[in-house]
Amino acid sequence: MTAKKQKTGESKDKKALRLAETTDVSPKQAKELMRKHGKDSPKVEKEARNFKAEG
């Protein structure tokens, strides 16, 4: 893995962990939601909150 790809992967992991911590979904669920709705989208936080509320 190149240094750039590794850094990007770490950045995605950090964003997923932050999303998981702020919305109380699991890190795995956060990564899946980010893949589905975009990693920087305000929609992903809304979807994560809705996901947790439904679950």
CHARMM-style PDB file with segment names, atoms N, HN, CA, C and O in Angstrom:
ATOM      1  N   MET     1       0.849  -1.174   0.000  1.00  0.00      PROA
ATOM      2  CA  MET     1       0.000   0.000   0.000  1.00  0.00      PROA
ATOM      3  C   MET     1       0.892   1.235   0.000  1.00  0.00      PROA
ATOM      4  O   MET     1       1.888   1.300   0.721  1.00  0.00      PROA
ATOM      5  N   THR     2       0.523   2.198  -0.812  1.00  0.00      PROA
ATOM      6  HN  THR     2      -0.286   2.145  -1.398  1.00  0.00      PROA
ATOM      7  CA  THR     2       1.325   3.413  -0.861  1.00  0.00      PROA
ATOM      8  C   THR     2       1.040   4.270   0.361  1.00  0.00      PROA
ATOM      9  O   THR     2       0.027   4.094   1.039  1.00  0.00      PROA
ATOM     10  N   ALA     3       1.940   5.191   0.629  1.00  0.00      PROA
ATOM     11  HN  ALA     3       2.763   5.334   0.078  1.00  0.00      PROA
ATOM     12  CA  ALA     3       1.777   6.073   1.788  1.00  0.00      PROA
ATOM     13  C   ALA     3       0.503   6.900   1.660  1.00  0.00      PROA
ATOM     14  O   ALA     3      -0.199   7.128   2.645  1.00  0.00      PROA
ATOM     15  N   LYS     4       0.207   7.350   0.433  1.00  0.00      PROA
ATOM     16  HN  LYS     4       0.778   7.165  -0.367  1.00  0.00      PROA
ATOM     17  CA  LYS     4      -0.997   8.162   0.231  1.00  0.00      PROA
ATOM     18  C   LYS     4      -2.261   7.348   0.500  1.00  0.00      PROA
ATOM     19  O   LYS     4      -3.178   7.827   1.168  1.00  0.00      PROA
ATOM     20  N   LYS     5      -2.315   6.114  -0.019  1.00  0.00      PROA
ATOM     21  HN  LYS     5      -1.571   5.724  -0.562  1.00  0.00      PROA
ATOM     22  CA  LYS     5      -3.482   5.271   0.212  1.00  0.00      PROA
ATOM     23  C   LYS     5      -3.611   4.914   1.687  1.00  0.00      PROA
ATOM     24  O   LYS     5      -4.719   4.852   2.221  1.00  0.00      PROA
ATOM     25  N   GLN     6      -2.479   4.681   2.341  1.00  0.00      PROA
ATOM     26  HN  GLN     6      -1.580   4.732   1.907  1.00  0.00      PROA
ATOM     27  CA  GLN     6      -2.516   4.349   3.757  1.00  0.00      PROA
ATOM     28  C   GLN     6      -3.058   5.531   4.548  1.00  0.00      PROA
ATOM     29  O   GLN     6      -3.877   5.351   5.449  1.00  0.00      PROA
ATOM     30  N   LYS     7      -2.606   6.739   4.219  1.00  0.00      PROA
ATOM     31  HN  LYS     7      -1.941   6.885   3.487  1.00  0.00      PROA
ATOM     32  CA  LYS     7      -3.072   7.932   4.920  1.00  0.00      PROA
ATOM     33  C   LYS     7      -4.562   8.140   4.682  1.00  0.00      PROA
ATOM     34  O   LYS     7      -5.292   8.494   5.608  1.00  0.00      PROA
ATOM     35  N   THR     8      -5.020   7.922   3.448  1.00  0.00      PROA
ATOM     36  HN  THR     8      -4.427   7.635   2.696  1.00  0.00      PROA
ATOM     37  CA  THR     8      -6.434   8.061   3.133  1.00  0.00      PROA
ATOM     38  C   THR     8      -7.252   7.047   3.921  1.00  0.00      PROA
ATOM     39  O   THR     8      -8.320   7.372   4.438  1.00  0.00      PROA
ATOM     40  N   GLY     9      -6.753   5.821   4.014  1.00  0.00      PROA
ATOM     41  HN  GLY     9      -5.885   5.556   3.594  1.00  0.00      PROA
ATOM     42  CA  GLY     9      -7.436   4.795   4.784  1.00  0.00      PROA
ATOM     43  C   GLY     9      -7.536   5.161   6.252  1.00  0.00      PROA
ATOM     44  O   GLY     9      -8.573   4.949   6.881  1.00  0.00      PROA
ATOM     45  N   GLU    10      -6.463   5.710   6.796  1.00  0.00      PROA
ATOM     46  HN  GLU    10      -5.621   5.883   6.284  1.00  0.00      PROA
ATOM     47  CA  GLU    10      -6.467   6.141   8.192  1.00  0.00      PROA
ATOM     48  C   GLU    10      -7.454   7.285   8.384  1.00  0.00      PROA
ATOM     49  O   GLU    10      -8.155   7.342   9.394  1.00  0.00      PROA
ATOM     50  N   SER    11      -7.509   8.193   7.420  1.00  0.00      PROA
ATOM     51  HN  SER    11      -6.939   8.147   6.600  1.00  0.00      PROA
ATOM     52  CA  SER    11      -8.428   9.321   7.501  1.00  0.00      PROA
ATOM     53  C   SER    11      -9.874   8.828   7.511  1.00  0.00      PROA
ATOM     54  O   SER    11     -10.694   9.324   8.284  1.00  0.00      PROA
ATOM     55  N   LYS    12     -10.187   7.858   6.658  1.00  0.00      PROA
ATOM     56  HN  LYS    12      -9.521   7.455   6.030  1.00  0.00      PROA
ATOM     57  CA  LYS    12     -11.535   7.288   6.617  1.00  0.00      PROA
ATOM     58  C   LYS    12     -11.861   6.608   7.936  1.00  0.00      PROA
ATOM     59  O   LYS    12     -12.976   6.729   8.443  1.00  0.00      PROA
ATOM     60  N   ASP    13     -10.884   5.890   8.496  1.00  0.00      PROA
ATOM     61  HN  ASP    13      -9.978   5.792   8.084  1.00  0.00      PROA
ATOM     62  CA  ASP    13     -11.102   5.222   9.771  1.00  0.00      PROA
ATOM     63  C   ASP    13     -11.371   6.230  10.878  1.00  0.00      PROA
ATOM     64  O   ASP    13     -12.253   6.021  11.711  1.00  0.00      PROA
ATOM     65  N   LYS    14     -10.619   7.320  10.890  1.00  0.00      PROA
ATOM     66  HN  LYS    14      -9.903   7.490  10.213  1.00  0.00      PROA
ATOM     67  CA  LYS    14     -10.826   8.352  11.909  1.00  0.00      PROA
ATOM     68  C   LYS    14     -12.205   8.978  11.771  1.00  0.00      PROA
ATOM     69  O   LYS    14     -12.884   9.220  12.769  1.00  0.00      PROA
ATOM     70  N   LYS    15     -12.620   9.240  10.534  1.00  0.00      PROA
ATOM     71  HN  LYS    15     -12.069   9.043   9.723  1.00  0.00      PROA
ATOM     72  CA  LYS    15     -13.947   9.823  10.312  1.00  0.00      PROA
ATOM     73  C   LYS    15     -15.038   8.843  10.729  1.00  0.00      PROA
ATOM     74  O   LYS    15     -16.047   9.241  11.311  1.00  0.00      PROA
ATOM     75  N   ALA    16     -14.835   7.575  10.434  1.00  0.00      PROA
ATOM     76  HN  ALA    16     -14.016   7.252   9.961  1.00  0.00      PROA
ATOM     77  CA  ALA    16     -15.813   6.559  10.822  1.00  0.00      PROA
ATOM     78  C   ALA    16     -15.890   6.444  12.344  1.00  0.00      PROA
ATOM     79  O   ALA    16     -16.980   6.323  12.903  1.00  0.00      PROA
ATOM     80  N   LEU    17     -14.745   6.482  13.009  1.00  0.00      PROA
ATOM     81  HN  LEU    17     -13.859   6.581  12.555  1.00  0.00      PROA
ATOM     82  CA  LEU    17     -14.741   6.418  14.473  1.00  0.00      PROA
ATOM     83  C   LEU    17     -15.425   7.635  15.083  1.00  0.00      PROA
ATOM     84  O   LEU    17     -16.175   7.512  16.051  1.00  0.00      PROA
ATOM     85  N   ARG    18     -15.163   8.810  14.514  1.00  0.00      PROA
ATOM     86  HN  ARG    18     -14.553   8.910  13.727  1.00  0.00      PROA
ATOM     87  CA  ARG    18     -15.816  10.017  15.017  1.00  0.00      PROA
ATOM     88  C   ARG    18     -17.329   9.915  14.834  1.00  0.00      PROA
ATOM     89  O   ARG    18     -18.094  10.244  15.740  1.00  0.00      PROA
ATOM     90  N   LEU    19     -17.750   9.458  13.663  1.00  0.00      PROA
ATOM     91  HN  LEU    19     -17.128   9.191  12.927  1.00  0.00      PROA
ATOM     92  CA  LEU    19     -19.179   9.290  13.407  1.00  0.00      PROA
ATOM     93  C   LEU    19     -19.778   8.277  14.381  1.00  0.00      PROA
ATOM     94  O   LEU    19     -20.870   8.488  14.909  1.00  0.00      PROA
ATOM     95  N   ALA    20     -19.072   7.192  14.612  1.00  0.00      PROA
ATOM     96  HN  ALA    20     -18.185   7.020  14.183  1.00  0.00      PROA
ATOM     97  CA  ALA    20     -19.552   6.169  15.541  1.00  0.00      PROA
ATOM     98  C   ALA    20     -19.691   6.730  16.958  1.00  0.00      PROA
ATOM     99  O   ALA    20     -20.670   6.450  17.650  1.00  0.00      PROA
ATOM    100  N   GLU    21     -18.718   7.511  17.376  1.00  0.00      PROA
ATOM    101  HN  GLU    21     -17.923   7.738  16.813  1.00  0.00      PROA
ATOM    102  CA  GLU    21     -18.751   8.076  18.727  1.00  0.00      PROA
ATOM    103  C   GLU    21     -19.848   9.121  18.888  1.00  0.00      PROA
ATOM    104  O   GLU    21     -20.499   9.181  19.930  1.00  0.00      PROA
ATOM    105  N   THR    22     -20.055   9.936  17.870  1.00  0.00      PROA
ATOM    106  HN  THR    22     -19.526   9.887  17.022  1.00  0.00      PROA
ATOM    107  CA  THR    22     -21.031  11.020  18.001  1.00  0.00      PROA
ATOM    108  C   THR    22     -22.464  10.569  17.769  1.00  0.00      PROA
ATOM    109  O   THR    22     -23.400  11.255  18.181  1.00  0.00      PROA
ATOM    110  N   THR    23     -22.652   9.426  17.114  1.00  0.00      PROA
ATOM    111  HN  THR    23     -21.891   8.869  16.779  1.00  0.00      PROA
ATOM    112  CA  THR    23     -24.011   8.972  16.820  1.00  0.00      PROA
ATOM    113  C   THR    23     -24.348   7.648  17.485  1.00  0.00      PROA
ATOM    114  O   THR    23     -25.481   7.178  17.381  1.00  0.00      PROA
ATOM    115  N   ASP    24     -23.390   7.042  18.164  1.00  0.00      PROA
ATOM    116  HN  ASP    24     -22.470   7.424  18.248  1.00  0.00      PROA
ATOM    117  CA  ASP    24     -23.595   5.800  18.908  1.00  0.00      PROA
ATOM    118  C   ASP    24     -23.924   4.602  18.020  1.00  0.00      PROA
ATOM    119  O   ASP    24     -24.628   3.687  18.449  1.00  0.00      PROA
ATOM    120  N   VAL    25     -23.417   4.602  16.779  1.00  0.00      PROA
ATOM    121  HN  VAL    25     -22.845   5.345  16.431  1.00  0.00      PROA
ATOM    122  CA  VAL    25     -23.473   3.397  15.946  1.00  0.00      PROA
ATOM    123  C   VAL    25     -22.110   2.725  16.052  1.00  0.00      PROA
ATOM    124  O   VAL    25     -21.160   3.332  16.548  1.00  0.00      PROA
ATOM    125  N   SER    26     -22.002   1.496  15.599  1.00  0.00      PROA
ATOM    126  HN  SER    26     -22.773   1.003  15.196  1.00  0.00      PROA
ATOM    127  CA  SER    26     -20.706   0.817  15.652  1.00  0.00      PROA
ATOM    128  C   SER    26     -19.786   1.371  14.568  1.00  0.00      PROA
ATOM    129  O   SER    26     -20.267   1.924  13.579  1.00  0.00      PROA
ATOM    130  N   PRO    27     -18.473   1.233  14.737  1.00  0.00      PROA
ATOM    131  CA  PRO    27     -17.546   1.681  13.686  1.00  0.00      PROA
ATOM    132  C   PRO    27     -17.827   1.008  12.344  1.00  0.00      PROA
ATOM    133  O   PRO    27     -17.718   1.643  11.295  1.00  0.00      PROA
ATOM    134  N   LYS    28     -18.187  -0.264  12.375  1.00  0.00      PROA
ATOM    135  HN  LYS    28     -18.276  -0.780  13.227  1.00  0.00      PROA
ATOM    136  CA  LYS    28     -18.512  -0.977  11.132  1.00  0.00      PROA
ATOM    137  C   LYS    28     -19.751  -0.362  10.470  1.00  0.00      PROA
ATOM    138  O   LYS    28     -19.776  -0.165   9.256  1.00  0.00      PROA
ATOM    139  N   GLN    29     -20.768  -0.063  11.270  1.00  0.00      PROA
ATOM    140  HN  GLN    29     -20.747  -0.223  12.257  1.00  0.00      PROA
ATOM    141  CA  GLN    29     -21.974   0.567  10.732  1.00  0.00      PROA
ATOM    142  C   GLN    29     -21.653   1.954  10.192  1.00  0.00      PROA
ATOM    143  O   GLN    29     -22.183   2.358   9.157  1.00  0.00      PROA
ATOM    144  N   ALA    30     -20.788   2.680  10.887  1.00  0.00      PROA
ATOM    145  HN  ALA    30     -20.358   2.351  11.728  1.00  0.00      PROA
ATOM    146  CA  ALA    30     -20.403   4.020  10.445  1.00  0.00      PROA
ATOM    147  C   ALA    30     -19.706   3.959   9.091  1.00  0.00      PROA
ATOM    148  O   ALA    30     -19.987   4.773   8.211  1.00  0.00      PROA
ATOM    149  N   LYS    31     -18.795   2.996   8.917  1.00  0.00      PROA
ATOM    150  HN  LYS    31     -18.566   2.335   9.632  1.00  0.00      PROA
ATOM    151  CA  LYS    31     -18.099   2.850   7.628  1.00  0.00      PROA
ATOM    152  C   LYS    31     -19.089   2.538   6.517  1.00  0.00      PROA
ATOM    153  O   LYS    31     -18.990   3.090   5.421  1.00  0.00      PROA
ATOM    154  N   GLU    32     -20.040   1.659   6.795  1.00  0.00      PROA
ATOM    155  HN  GLU    32     -20.120   1.212   7.686  1.00  0.00      PROA
ATOM    156  CA  GLU    32     -21.038   1.296   5.787  1.00  0.00      PROA
ATOM    157  C   GLU    32     -21.902   2.509   5.420  1.00  0.00      PROA
ATOM    158  O   GLU    32     -22.183   2.740   4.244  1.00  0.00      PROA
ATOM    159  N   LEU    33     -22.311   3.264   6.408  1.00  0.00      PROA
ATOM    160  HN  LEU    33     -22.082   3.077   7.363  1.00  0.00      PROA
ATOM    161  CA  LEU    33     -23.112   4.465   6.141  1.00  0.00      PROA
ATOM    162  C   LEU    33     -22.315   5.490   5.343  1.00  0.00      PROA
ATOM    163  O   LEU    33     -22.865   6.157   4.467  1.00  0.00      PROA
ATOM    164  N   MET    34     -21.023   5.620   5.639  1.00  0.00      PROA
ATOM    165  HN  MET    34     -20.575   5.079   6.351  1.00  0.00      PROA
ATOM    166  CA  MET    34     -20.173   6.554   4.898  1.00  0.00      PROA
ATOM    167  C   MET    34     -20.015   6.111   3.448  1.00  0.00      PROA
ATOM    168  O   MET    34     -19.991   6.944   2.543  1.00  0.00      PROA
ATOM    169  N   ARG    35     -19.906   4.806   3.226  1.00  0.00      PROA
ATOM    170  HN  ARG    35     -19.925   4.129   3.961  1.00  0.00      PROA
ATOM    171  CA  ARG    35     -19.819   4.296   1.847  1.00  0.00      PROA
ATOM    172  C   ARG    35     -21.110   4.601   1.092  1.00  0.00      PROA
ATOM    173  O   ARG    35     -21.089   4.948  -0.089  1.00  0.00      PROA
ATOM    174  N   LYS    36     -22.211   4.468   1.782  1.00  0.00      PROA
ATOM    175  HN  LYS    36     -22.228   4.187   2.741  1.00  0.00      PROA
ATOM    176  CA  LYS    36     -23.518   4.619   1.148  1.00  0.00      PROA
ATOM    177  C   LYS    36     -23.897   6.080   0.900  1.00  0.00      PROA
ATOM    178  O   LYS    36     -24.476   6.401  -0.138  1.00  0.00      PROA
ATOM    179  N   HSD    37     -23.575   6.965   1.844  1.00  0.00      PROA
ATOM    180  HN  HSD    37     -23.104   6.704   2.687  1.00  0.00      PROA
ATOM    181  CA  HSD    37     -24.068   8.338   1.794  1.00  0.00      PROA
ATOM    182  C   HSD    37     -22.988   9.398   1.599  1.00  0.00      PROA
ATOM    183  O   HSD    37     -23.307  10.583   1.498  1.00  0.00      PROA
ATOM    184  N   GLY    38     -21.738   9.005   1.544  1.00  0.00      PROA
ATOM    185  HN  GLY    38     -21.479   8.043   1.625  1.00  0.00      PROA
ATOM    186  CA  GLY    38     -20.651   9.973   1.383  1.00  0.00      PROA
ATOM    187  C   GLY    38     -20.025  10.299   2.718  1.00  0.00      PROA
ATOM    188  O   GLY    38     -20.719  10.499   3.715  1.00  0.00      PROA
ATOM    189  N   LYS    39     -18.695  10.351   2.727  1.00  0.00      PROA
ATOM    190  HN  LYS    39     -18.132  10.188   1.917  1.00  0.00      PROA
ATOM    191  CA  LYS    39     -17.998  10.478   4.014  1.00  0.00      PROA
ATOM    192  C   LYS    39     -18.091  11.856   4.643  1.00  0.00      PROA
ATOM    193  O   LYS    39     -17.996  11.975   5.865  1.00  0.00      PROA
ATOM    194  N   ASP    40     -18.275  12.905   3.841  1.00  0.00      PROA
ATOM    195  HN  ASP    40     -18.352  12.808   2.849  1.00  0.00      PROA
ATOM    196  CA  ASP    40     -18.311  14.251   4.400  1.00  0.00      PROA
ATOM    197  C   ASP    40     -19.699  14.880   4.340  1.00  0.00      PROA
ATOM    198  O   ASP    40     -19.876  16.056   4.657  1.00  0.00      PROA
ATOM    199  N   SER    41     -20.650  14.103   3.940  1.00  0.00      PROA
ATOM    200  HN  SER    41     -20.507  13.147   3.683  1.00  0.00      PROA
ATOM    201  CA  SER    41     -21.998  14.623   3.758  1.00  0.00      PROA
ATOM    202  C   SER    41     -22.699  14.815   5.100  1.00  0.00      PROA
ATOM    203  O   SER    41     -22.610  13.952   5.973  1.00  0.00      PROA
ATOM    204  N   PRO    42     -23.393  15.936   5.271  1.00  0.00      PROA
ATOM    205  CA  PRO    42     -24.205  16.095   6.487  1.00  0.00      PROA
ATOM    206  C   PRO    42     -25.286  15.007   6.556  1.00  0.00      PROA
ATOM    207  O   PRO    42     -25.776  14.662   7.631  1.00  0.00      PROA
ATOM    208  N   LYS    43     -25.639  14.483   5.384  1.00  0.00      PROA
ATOM    209  HN  LYS    43     -25.241  14.764   4.511  1.00  0.00      PROA
ATOM    210  CA  LYS    43     -26.658  13.435   5.334  1.00  0.00      PROA
ATOM    211  C   LYS    43     -26.205  12.179   6.072  1.00  0.00      PROA
ATOM    212  O   LYS    43     -27.027  11.478   6.663  1.00  0.00      PROA
ATOM    213  N   VAL    44     -24.915  11.891   6.043  1.00  0.00      PROA
ATOM    214  HN  VAL    44     -24.247  12.460   5.563  1.00  0.00      PROA
ATOM    215  CA  VAL    44     -24.440  10.663   6.685  1.00  0.00      PROA
ATOM    216  C   VAL    44     -24.669  10.719   8.196  1.00  0.00      PROA
ATOM    217  O   VAL    44     -24.998   9.699   8.802  1.00  0.00      PROA
ATOM    218  N   GLU    45     -24.505  11.875   8.807  1.00  0.00      PROA
ATOM    219  HN  GLU    45     -24.238  12.704   8.315  1.00  0.00      PROA
ATOM    220  CA  GLU    45     -24.774  11.985  10.252  1.00  0.00      PROA
ATOM    221  C   GLU    45     -26.258  11.815  10.534  1.00  0.00      PROA
ATOM    222  O   GLU    45     -26.641  11.148  11.496  1.00  0.00      PROA
ATOM    223  N   LYS    46     -27.089  12.415   9.700  1.00  0.00      PROA
ATOM    224  HN  LYS    46     -26.779  12.957   8.919  1.00  0.00      PROA
ATOM    225  CA  LYS    46     -28.536  12.278   9.861  1.00  0.00      PROA
ATOM    226  C   LYS    46     -28.945  10.814   9.718  1.00  0.00      PROA
ATOM    227  O   LYS    46     -29.737  10.302  10.509  1.00  0.00      PROA
ATOM    228  N   GLU    47     -28.399  10.149   8.708  1.00  0.00      PROA
ATOM    229  HN  GLU    47     -27.755  10.565   8.066  1.00  0.00      PROA
ATOM    230  CA  GLU    47     -28.716   8.740   8.485  1.00  0.00      PROA
ATOM    231  C   GLU    47     -28.224   7.874   9.645  1.00  0.00      PROA
ATOM    232  O   GLU    47     -28.898   6.921  10.036  1.00  0.00      PROA
ATOM    233  N   ALA    48     -27.065   8.196  10.190  1.00  0.00      PROA
ATOM    234  HN  ALA    48     -26.517   8.970   9.873  1.00  0.00      PROA
ATOM    235  CA  ALA    48     -26.536   7.435  11.325  1.00  0.00      PROA
ATOM    236  C   ALA    48     -27.439   7.591  12.544  1.00  0.00      PROA
ATOM    237  O   ALA    48     -27.697   6.624  13.261  1.00  0.00      PROA
ATOM    238  N   ARG    49     -27.911   8.790  12.772  1.00  0.00      PROA
ATOM    239  HN  ARG    49     -27.702   9.575  12.190  1.00  0.00      PROA
ATOM    240  CA  ARG    49     -28.827   9.014  13.906  1.00  0.00      PROA
ATOM    241  C   ARG    49     -30.143   8.265  13.690  1.00  0.00      PROA
ATOM    242  O   ARG    49     -30.681   7.661  14.618  1.00  0.00      PROA
ATOM    243  N   ASN    50     -30.653   8.309  12.463  1.00  0.00      PROA
ATOM    244  HN  ASN    50     -30.217   8.800  11.709  1.00  0.00      PROA
ATOM    245  CA  ASN    50     -31.881   7.574  12.148  1.00  0.00      PROA
ATOM    246  C   ASN    50     -31.663   6.074  12.260  1.00  0.00      PROA
ATOM    247  O   ASN    50     -32.533   5.352  12.748  1.00  0.00      PROA
ATOM    248  N   PHE    51     -30.512   5.605  11.812  1.00  0.00      PROA
ATOM    249  HN  PHE    51     -29.805   6.191  11.415  1.00  0.00      PROA
ATOM    250  CA  PHE    51     -30.174   4.188  11.867  1.00  0.00      PROA
ATOM    251  C   PHE    51     -30.204   3.703  13.312  1.00  0.00      PROA
ATOM    252  O   PHE    51     -30.764   2.647  13.610  1.00  0.00      PROA
ATOM    253  N   LYS    52     -29.604   4.473  14.196  1.00  0.00      PROA
ATOM    254  HN  LYS    52     -29.150   5.330  13.954  1.00  0.00      PROA
ATOM    255  CA  LYS    52     -29.557   4.094  15.607  1.00  0.00      PROA
ATOM    256  C   LYS    52     -30.953   4.145  16.216  1.00  0.00      PROA
ATOM    257  O   LYS    52     -31.307   3.285  17.022  1.00  0.00      PROA
ATOM    258  N   ALA    53     -31.741   5.133  15.842  1.00  0.00      PROA
ATOM    259  HN  ALA    53     -31.453   5.831  15.187  1.00  0.00      PROA
ATOM    260  CA  ALA    53     -33.086   5.270  16.384  1.00  0.00      PROA
ATOM    261  C   ALA    53     -33.977   4.095  15.959  1.00  0.00      PROA
ATOM    262  O   ALA    53     -34.821   3.634  16.728  1.00  0.00      PROA
ATOM    263  N   GLU    54     -33.776   3.622  14.729  1.00  0.00      PROA
ATOM    264  HN  GLU    54     -33.091   3.997  14.105  1.00  0.00      PROA
ATOM    265  CA  GLU    54     -34.571   2.506  14.225  1.00  0.00      PROA
ATOM    266  C   GLU    54     -34.142   1.181  14.843  1.00  0.00      PROA
ATOM    267  O   GLU    54     -34.968   0.304  15.096  1.00  0.00      PROA
ATOM    268  N   GLY    55     -32.828   1.047  15.083  1.00  0.00      PROA
ATOM    269  HN  GLY    55     -32.157   1.759  14.878  1.00  0.00      PROA
ATOM    270  CA  GLY    55     -32.264  -0.220  15.561  1.00  0.00      PROA
ATOM    271  C   GLY    55     -32.526  -0.424  16.988  1.00  0.00      PROA
ATOM    272  OT1 GLY    55     -32.120  -1.441  17.551  1.00  0.00      PROA
TER     273      GLY     55
END
